[in-house]
Amino acid sequence: MLNAKIPATVITGFLGAGKTTMIRNMLQNAGGKRIALIINEFGDLGVDGDVLKGCGIETCTEDDIVELTNGCICCTVADDFVPTMTALLEREQRPDHIVIETSGLALPQPLVAAFNWPDIKTQVTVDGVVTVIDAAAVSEGRFASDHDALDAQRAADDSLDHESPLEELFEDQIRAADMVVLNKADLVDDARLDAVRTNVAGQVDRPLKVIHASHGNLPVEVLLGLEAATEEQIGARKSHHELHHADGHEHDHDDFDSFVVDAGVVGEPDGFVAGLKRVIADHDILRLKGFCAVPGKPMRLVIQAVGQRIETYFDRPWEHDETPSTRLVVIGLHGMDQSAIEAAVRATTSETVIAAE
């Protein structure tokens, strides 16, 4: 057993699909399995890692959670991922399983390919790539792939000469998968869920396990133990970038922007959520997440938004060395009006304070 490879699960998926919630559920039901987490954030504020560190699970301590916040993990494999993996493998008490949560903007292919590096390949194998999809969002057409519709638009409008970067990213994350989880299935009826399932299955030319979940709640046995050895197959699951840029150019994320908004305290959470929905709609924000300070509440308020769906909950008390404040990561397409969004969010917090007085 000492020579057995450590299994690693790569969990990928678009912004707000529910990856962090699913991992949190996994940790809480790990059955004593020691799991190490590598979490990659797009943006300057490590929200997902901070949420997971608050789990209080004995088999996954803060030392077992590593955050990579210097950029997309698929672009920094040599600089960030490989050294992190090496450090994990050099520990005296090595993990039973490694779980990697990628940024919502990451291409899984180069990350999985990195497991073929000699120093890693002899010690770790990719147990499986799990792609999490927001079934409700896809059923609404926000991130769905519809080539016929795109072709029709392209024929009617000369300005539409290439596919949306969101479309390509959606497809690439499915192409890399060993299993796809249609999350938030409770928000759609059976017919719409079947349509999403058909859409997803049509992205690949091989059998693909597609399951559904609500609130990211799945048995650990379903997520771990796929034994796919995906690193040996990833060469046949090429991304759009690999197919279109065989000259070796690095891909980047110039199609996306991310920034942090620092705002005041939130006087009334329901009013704040209503205000955020207006800001998201006005500026077509893809994803918004962070923490808020609410006067009279010793715990911080977590905000997780994708489109017009916003989830809020109090996760843990503010630490003694923390100053309660509101900090939100905003992620959207390149060209967002950062100043206008910052002003709108701050105005919303001010409005809630006035309403609470």
N, C-alpha and C positions, 0 to 999 in steps of 0.2 A: 504493500500500500504506500510505502514511502516514495516509491518511484512512479506512482500513479499521477497522471496529469490532473491539475485542478480545473474543473469545468468553469467556464465563464459565459454568462448570458448578457447579450447586448440588447438593451431595450431602447427602441427608437420610436419615432412617431412625431406627427406635426405638433405645432404649438397648441397647448391646451387640451391635448387628447386624453390626458389623465395618467401619464407615465408615473409621476411622483406619487399619486394616490395609490396606484397599483403596487408600487414598490413598498410603500408604507404598510399596506395590507400584507404583503409578502413577509416583511420583517416581523410583523406582529404574530405571524403564524408559521414561523420558520422551524418550530419543533426542536430547538436547540442547535440547529445548523449554524455554524459561524460564517456569516456572510460579510464580505468586504465590498464597499460601494465606491465606485468612481463616478462622480457626477460632473457633467460638463454644462456650463451655463453660457447662453448668449446674452451678453449684457454685463453690467458692472456689479450687480447686486446678487449675491448667491442665495436666492430665495429657496430653491428646491432643497439645497443642502441643509439650510437652516431649519426647514420644516422637518426633514428626516432626522436631524440631530436631536430634535425634541421628542423623538419616539420613546426614549427611555427603555430601550430593549437591551437586555443584558448581553445577548449574543451579537449585538451590533453597536459597539461603543463609538464615541466620537473619534477615537483613533482609527476605527475601521472605515471612516467616511473621508474620502479624499475629493476635494473640489478642484476642478480645473476651470478657471475663470479667465484665462488669457486669450480666449478665442475658441473657434469651433474645433473640436477634437479631431475632425477629419483633416484639418489643415495643419495641425501641430503634432502629428503622430510622433515624429522623431524628437521634438523638443519637450513635449509634455507627457504623452501617453506611455511611451516606452520606458522612460525613467521612473514613472509612477508604478508601472507593472514590476519593474526590476526591484524597486523598494519593497513592494508587497511580498515578492517571492523571497526576499532576503530576510524576512522577519523570522524570529525564532518560532513563533506560533503562527503558522500559515493558515489562511482561511480555508474553509471547506468549499466555498463557492465564491466567485467574484461576479458582481452585477455591475454593469456599466450603463448608466443613463446618459444618452447623448442629448445634445441640444436639439431643439425642435427643427433647427436649420441644418443639421449635419447630414452628410452622406454616409451611410453605414459602410459602404464598400471599402474605402481606404482603411477604415478602422479595423474591419475584420481581416483585411489583407495583412495588417501589421502583426497578426498572430502567427504569421509564417516567418517572422524574423527568427533567426536561429536561437537566440537566447530565450525567446518566449515559447517557441514551438515545442521545445523539448519538455516544457514544464506545464503548459496551459493549453487547453483546447476550447474552441467555441462550442459550448453546449447547444446554443441556438441563438438566432436573431429573432426577437419578438417585436413586431411593429404594432403599435397601438394607434387606433384610428377613432376619431370622434364620429361615431355613426350618425348622430343627429346632424352634425355640420355637413357631412358628405351627402346625406339624404336631401339637404336643402340646396345642394349644388355649390357650396362655397369652396370646397377643395376637391370636388369630384372631377374625374377624367372623362371628358366627352369629346372624342376626336372628331366625330361628325359635326358637332356644333362648332368646334373651332375651325374646321375646314370651311364651313359655310360662312363664318365670320370673315375668314381670311379672303375668301373669294369676293365678298361684298365690300371689304375695306382694305385698301392697299397698305394701310398703316399697320395692320396686324400680320406681320411677316415672320413671327416666331411664337412659340408656345410660352405661356406664362411661366415664370420661374417657380411659382407655387405648384403648378401642374406637374412640372418635371420632378420637383422634390417629392411630391406625393407618390408619384410612380416609382422613383428610385428607392424609397423606403420600403415599398411593397416588394420590389424586385429582389431586395436583399434578404427578405424574411424567410424564416422557416415556419413561423406561425404568425398569423395576424389576429389581433384582438379587436373586435368591433365593440368599443367601449360606449357607455351611455346608451345602451340598448333600451333602457327603460323609457327613453324619451321619444322613441319611434314605434310605430305599429309594425306588425309582422310583415306586411307587404313592403313597406319602405326598408325594413331591415334586410329582407330577401334581395331587394334591388341593390343595396349597398354591397351585400355579399357577392352578388353576380358581378358588380363593377370591379371589386377587388380581385376576384378570381380571374377576371379577364385581363389583368395586368401582366400575368406570367404565363409561360407555355409549359408549365410543369405542375404536378399536384401540389396544392398549398393548403395547409391546415388553417381554416378560418373558424374562429369561435366568437361568441359574444359575451359581454359582461356588463354589469351595472356597477357604477362607483368603483371600478377597478378591482372588484372583489372576485378573485379566482383562487382555487386551491393551489398551494405551493407545488404540489405534484404535477399540476398542469403546466406551470411556467418553467420549472426546473426539471432537468432529467430528460431533455429531448435527445441528447447524444447525437447531435447532427454533424459534428466536426465541420462546421460551416467554413472554416478557413481553407479547407481542401476544395470547396465548391465555389468560392466567391468569384473566381476568375470567370465563371460562366454567367454571373449575375451583374453584368456591367451597368454602371449608371449612365445617364444621358451625357454627363461630362466626359466619361471615358469613351463613349461611342463617338462623340462629336469632336473631341479634342485629343486625338491619339498622338499628337505631337508632344505630349508631356507637360503642357502648360498647367500650372496650378490653378484650381478653381478658387473663386473668392465669393464673398457675400455682399457685393456692392449693390445687389438688388434689395437689401434689407438695411434698416437702421435700427439702432437701439440706444436708449438713453435713460437716465434715472431722474425722476422728479422728486425733489424734496419739498414737502408741503407741511402745513401746520397740523394741529390736532383735528380730529374728526368729531364734531359735536354730536352728530346724529347719523349712525351708520346707514339706516334705510335711505335717508335723503342723499347721503354720499353716493350710494350705489345708483340711485336714480340719476344723479348728476353725471356719474361716470358713464352711464349708458349713452347720455347725450354727447359727451366728449368722444366716445368711441365711434358713435355713428357719424358725427360731424367730420372726423379726421380719418375714418376708415382704419382704425387701429386693429391690428391682427391679434395682439396678445397684450395683456396688462396684468402684472402680478406684483405683490409686495406686502408690506406690513403697515398698519395704521395704529396711531395712538388715539384712544378714546378717553376723554376726561371721566374720572370716577371708576374706570375699569383697570384693574391691576395687570390684566393680560393684554397681549398684543392681538390685534385683529388682522387675520390673513385675508388678502384679496387675491382671487384667482379669476381672471376674466378671459373669455374667448368669444369674440363677437358680442352679442347682447346678453350672453349667459354669464352671470357673475356669481361666484360662490364666495361666501364669507364665513369665517368661524374664528373663535378665539382659541389659540393653540397652546400658549404657555405664558406664565408671568414674565414681565420684563426683568432682566437680570439687574443686579445692583450696579454694575458698571455700564449699563445701557441708559441712554437718554431716550425716553419714549418720544417717538417721532413718526411721521408718515413718509415712507420712501417707496416709490413705485417704479418698476421697470416697464418701459413702454417699448413695444416691438412692432414695427410696421414696414411697409415698403419704402424704398429709398425716395427721398423727397418730402417726407413728412415735415410739417411746419412745427419744429420743436418748440420755438418760442410761444406759438399760439397754444399748443397743447399744454405746456407748462403753466401758462397763464390761466387756462381753462380749469385745470385740475386744482390749482391754488384757489381760484375763485370759488370752486365747488366746496372746498374744505371751509372756506370763510363763511359761505352761505349756511353750512350745517351748524357752525358755531353760533351764528346769529339766531338760527331757528331754535336752537336748544336753550337759549337764554330766556 
